[in-house]
Structure formats: C-alpha cells, structure tokens
Amino acid sequence: MDISLFDFNLPLELIAQSPSEKRDESRLLAINKDKKTYEDKIFHDIIDYLKPGDVLVRNNTKVLPARIFGKKEDTGAHVEILLLHRIKDDIWECLAGNARPIKVGSLISFNNGKLKAKCLEVKDEGIRIMEFIYDGIFLEILEEIGNMPLPPYIKKQCEDNARYQTIYAKVLGSAAAPTAGFHFTEELLKKIKDKGIEILDITLHIGLGTFKPVKESKVEDHKMHSEYFEISQEVADKLNKAKAEGRRIIAVGTTSTRTLEAVMQKYGKFVAAKEETAIFITPGYKFLAIDALITNFHLPKSTLIMLVSAFMGREFTLEVYNHAIEERYRFFSFGDSMFIYGEQD
C-alpha cells in the first residue's frame, strides 16, 4: 500500500493546542461503521451508545515527565533527551533531539549535574541507549527537572500537567499519553458503571512505536518499535468471559486496541501477560479482540489512521475525516473524539 492512500489535507488551525475546558464536553463523532452513518454529538453522550454488559478497556499508563534538557560535559553542546522506556535498572532507550554529537561514552549533565547520563549504545533514527547516574530517587528527580513530552504539533507547554494525563492514569512509565482517555471524567465513569458497563484496566507504556512518523513510501516497509504492556490474570479472565458471552469489548484508544489484538493474535484468547508488542495494524487486518473503538482524530499518513482505516475501511475513514474537517472538529492529542461501533449494536 502506498502511504499517500492515508493522506488528507488538514488545516493547521484545527490542530488543538489546548484541552477542552471540561473533559467530557469535547465533541464526539458517533460512527456506525457497518451502516456507514455518523452523528455529531458531545462526548458525554457516549453513554447513549453503551449498553449493559459492554466491557470498556482502558490504558492506565501514566506519562513520565520524560523530556529533559542538558549539556554535553566535554563541549557544552545543548542536548534534548526523551526517555522512551526503561530497559533495566537505570538503563533507558532514549530519543535524542540532536543525536549526532552523542556518541558512545558521551556524558550529558542535566540540572547542573543533579542527573547525568552516559551513552552506552548508538542506534538508528536518533535512538540512544543511556545509563543514568544520580543520587536519590530517579523518578523524583525526573518529576523535578523533566517536562511533559507533548507532541511537536502542540506549540506550548500545558498550563496544568494533569491535563496531559487521563484521570485514571496509575502506572508510571509512558513517553506519551493515551489521549482517547482524556475525555472521561469521574462523573461520566460513574454513570457508565451505573448503567452496567464493566470497566477494565490494562497497561501499555507508549513509546516510539505509537508516535513515530511513517517515512517510507510503502506502508509495508515501516518498522514498528516495540512497546511494553501488561494484562493481569483477573482482566484476562473477565475478557474471555465477555467474549464467550458475546458481549462487546470496547477499546479506549489505539494503545488498548493494539494490546488486546496482540494478545489475541498470539494466543487465540486473552491471557495474563507482561511482554512487548510491535503489532502494526493496517487495512486487511482481521480484528479478533475488539468490537468497538473510542479514539481521537489522528495525523495524516500515521500508523494510527491506518489502524482506524483497518477497523472501519479506508475510504469511509477518509469520508468521516472530511466531515470532521468541514464541521471544524479539533484534531490530535487535545482534540475531539470518535466512537466507532458496528451494525449489530
């Protein structure tokens, strides 16, 4: 498939630069992917599309303040580092903003030496394996000196860092937020539970795999980076029960989707797992795990719009996106949302 199949013209002013004033008052495009119909709603209206017995699966990862700025000790050159994921102990896979000067053995100092990093390995695409050196507790130092790793299309730092977390964020370790979950409030979640919908948490720590741009002209040539996920035995059992009973499994976001589909594809059922996935979902993929999807509006030519296109068809996806542009929906991380479901619902 040619990457141009997933391109569309997006006016820059539709890229949301800040979150909506109230989480659940962002807009919602409710889409029946089988009937090829859609309705303009507000996010809290999603409860009207949910029914007793549904299972809502959300990603409870919590974003690290993973963007740190330092200097090379030998030259004083300024360096920007984004921590992607911990390999072991104090060794992390990182993305360097200006990677060329960082070679094996390079020592970088952050916050006047409060934190240091030594380059252990040089990899392609600006990736560096770094060992961090410090006194105290690493995550506390990171909380003090780090910045939220907002995507490059958001031009200013968030006034309230909590708005770049879901309200149910729990397990620290992500380099980006699972943004489909931004729209939920405590009040809305209570209404959902009271209606008889089961809410289950899984964890996928978002790294380069989710937000790395596709540069190849052929989709098949794109290489996904692996990301760590966890599913508990209790959650796996509840998901298998729901599947056996024909109840809908609704993924909150593409990261929840990729986690569930990776496990189902590998094992043929939901299992307890602590492993990594580099699953790349494109049109032609047969969905095994999920029945419906809540997701934001994504970048042109991204792996995320490819996943959505696999779920509801490429041409219909572009039709829906054109409608969203005409109706001035807000795009990307702080933008509006879609609920995609099927005809049997």
N, C-alpha and C positions, 0 to 999 in steps of 0.2 A: 504493500500500500504506500502511495506517495503521501508525504507529510502535508502537502497542500490540500488534501481531502479534509483536513481538520482545521483549516484556516477560516477566519471570518474577520470582517472589519469592525473593530471595536473603538468607538470614540473615547479618547483618553479621559474625558470628563466623567465617564461612567465608572471609572475605577475608584471605588470607595476609599477615601483617605482616613476615615474615622468610623467607629462603630455607630450604629443607630442609637438614639437616646435611650431607648428601652429595648432590651434584647429581643423580646418576643413581639415587638412592633415593627420589625423589619418586614419586607414584603415576602410573600410566598407564591410561587407559581405551582399550582397543583396539576399534575400531568398524568393522564391515563395513557400509558404507552401503547396499549392494545387498541383502544378506540381512537387514538390519535387526537385527543382533545385536551384542552388545558384551560384553567380558570385562574384569574388574578385574585389573590387573597392576601391576608395578613398572617404572619407566622403562627400566631396563637390559634388561628382557625384550623391548624393541622389536627386538632383533637377531633374535628368533624370527620376526618378521613381515617382515623384509627378506630379499631373495634375491639371489644373484649376478646381476650385470647391472643392478641398480637404480642410479639416479643420485640422490644426495641433494644438494639445492641449498640452501645456507645463506647468510644475510646476514652479511657480515663487518664491518658498520659498527661503529664504536666510539663510545661515548657521551662527549660533551663534558661536563665539569662546568659545565653551561650555565646554572645558576640562580645569579644574583648579586644582592646586596643593596646598595643605595646610597642617596644622598640628593640631592634637587634642590638645586642650588647657590644658587638665589635664595630658597627658602623653608625649606630643611632638611627638607622632607617625605620620609618614608621611601618607597623605591621598590623593588619586586622585578621583575627582568627575567629572562625565559627566552629565550635565544638559540635561534632555530628553524633558520635556515640562512643561510649567507653568500651575499650577492647578488654582490658583487665586492669585492676588496681588503678594506678594513676596514668595509664597509657590510653590515649584517645585518638580516634580518627578525626581529623580536623580539615576544614577547608580554609585555605589561606587566600585573603583578598588580593594580595600582590605576592604571589608564591615564588617568583623566580629567585629572589635573593635568599630564600630559605632552603639551605642545603643540609645534608646530614651533618649533625654536630652543631648547627646554628643554635644559639642560645638567645631567647627572647625574654625581656623583662616587662612585667605588667605592674602598674601602680607602684612605681619606684622600687621594684624588687619584692613587693609583697607576694607576688606569684611569678614563677619563672617557668619556661617551657623549653625543652631540648628536642630538636628534631632527630628522630630515630630512623625515619624512612621517607623517601621521596616517591610519590606515586603520581599518576597522570591526573590531568584536569584540576590542578591546584590542591590535590589531596596530600596531606602530610600526616605521618604518624608521630605524635608528640607525647613526650613524658613530662608531666607537670611536677614542679618542685615547690614546696611551700611548708610553712609551719601552721598548725591548726587544723581546721576542718575545711576541706576543699569546697564543699557546696556553700558554706557560709561565706567564704572568700568570694566565690562566684556571685552570690547574691549581692555582695557589697560593690564589686567592681564591674560586673557584667551588665550588658544591655540586652533587652528583648530582641531576638533575631527576626525583626519584622521583614517581610519580603521587600525586595528592592523597589517595587512599584508603589510602596507606601513611603511617602517622602518625609514624614516627620515622626518622631518617636511618640508613642502613645502617652497621653497625659496620665492615664491610670493603667499600670501594667496588668492589673487584674482583668481588663477588658480584652487582653490577648491570651486569656485562659478561659476554658469552659468553667462553669460554676461547679462542676463535678470533677475537675482535674485533681488527681490524687498521687499518681506515681511519677516522680520527677525523673526526667531523662530525655525529653524530646527537644529537637532543634527547631521545631515549628509546631503551631497549634493545629489540632483537628477542628478546622473552622466551621464545619457544618453544625457543631455543637454549640456555637456561640449564641444561638437564638433561644436556647432553653433558659427559663427562669425556675426558681423553686416553686412558684405558684403553678406554673404550667405543668411541671413534672408531677406535682401532687394531683392535679386534675387528671393527668394521664393515668397515674396509678389507680386513682379512684374509679376510673372507667373500666378497670380490669385488664390493663395492659401491663405486661411484665417488663421490667427494665433490668438489663444485664450489662455488666461492665467487662470489657476486655482491655488489653493494653497493647498498643503498638507505638514504639518510640520513633517519631518521624525523623528521618534523616535525609540524605541526598536523594534517595530513591523516589520520594514523593515530589520534591520541588525542582529537581534537576531538569533544565530545559532540554528538549529534543533538538539536536543539531543536525542529525542525519537526514538525508532527503527521503530515505526509505524507512518506514516505521520499524520494520523487522531488524534493522541494523542498530537500533537504540539499545543500549545496555542499562538495565535497571540495577541500582545498587541495593544491597540487602538491608533490611531493617528488622530490628528485634521485636518480637511480640510474645505475649503470654495469654493463655487461656486456662482458667482453673478447672479442676475436675467438676466442681459444682455447676459452673456455667456450661461446660460441655454436656453434662447430663441433662440440664434443662433445655438446651438447644436441641439435642437429639429427641427429647420427649415432644417438644413443639413440632419438630419436623415429622415425627411419626403420626402426630395427631392432625396434621395438615394445617397447622396454624402458621400465620405469616411471620417470617423473620425479616425485620426492617432494620437495615443498617443505617446508623447515623454517620454519614461521611464515607469517603472513598477509602480511608485507612481501616475502618471497621470492615468494609467490604473486602478489601484485599486480605485481611487477616482471616476472615471466615472462609473465603474462597480458597485461600492457600491450604488451610487445614483440610477442608472437604475434598479438594483436588488430590491431596497427598494420601489421605487415609480413608476416604469414602464415607466418613462420618466425622462428627465433632469429637475431638479428643483433648485431654489436658496436654498443653504443650508450652515449652519455653525454648523457642528457636528463632531462626531468621527466615525471612522470605524476600525473594526478589521477583515475585509474581508480576507479570506485565499483562494486563487485561486490555485486549483490543477487539474490534469487531470480528465476529466469528467465534468468540469465546462462549461456551455454554455455561451459564450460571448454575451452580449446584447448591449454593448455600442460602442466598438471599432472595426475597420475594418483592421487596420494595426498598427504596433508597431516598434518604434525605441528603442533599448536597448543595453547595453553593455554585455560582457560575464561574467557570474556570477560564484560564488563559487559552488563547488560540494556539493550536499545534502542541498542546501539552499532553502528557500521559493521562491526566485527569479527564480531559474532554474525550479522550479515546475510551476510557473506562465507561463514561456516561453513554457514549455512542454505542459501545458494545451492549449496554443494558437496554437502550430504547431505540436503537437504529441510528445510523449516522445522518441520513437525510432528515429524519424527523428531529434529531438533536439540533441540527443547524436551523431548521424551521423555528423551533422553540427559542433558540438563542436570538434569532432575528426578531421574534416577537418581544423578547425581553429588552432588546436594544430599542425597539420602537416605543415601548412603554416606559423607557428610562429606568429600568431596574439597575440596581447598583451591583457591580461585579467584584469578584475575588474575595480576599480574606474577610474584610469588614462589610461585605456586600449582602445581597439578599439570597433567598434560598429557593430550592425546588423540592417538591415531594413527588417522586415518580413511583407509580403503582400500576397494577395490571387489571385487565378487564374483569377477571373473576371476582374482583373486590367490589 
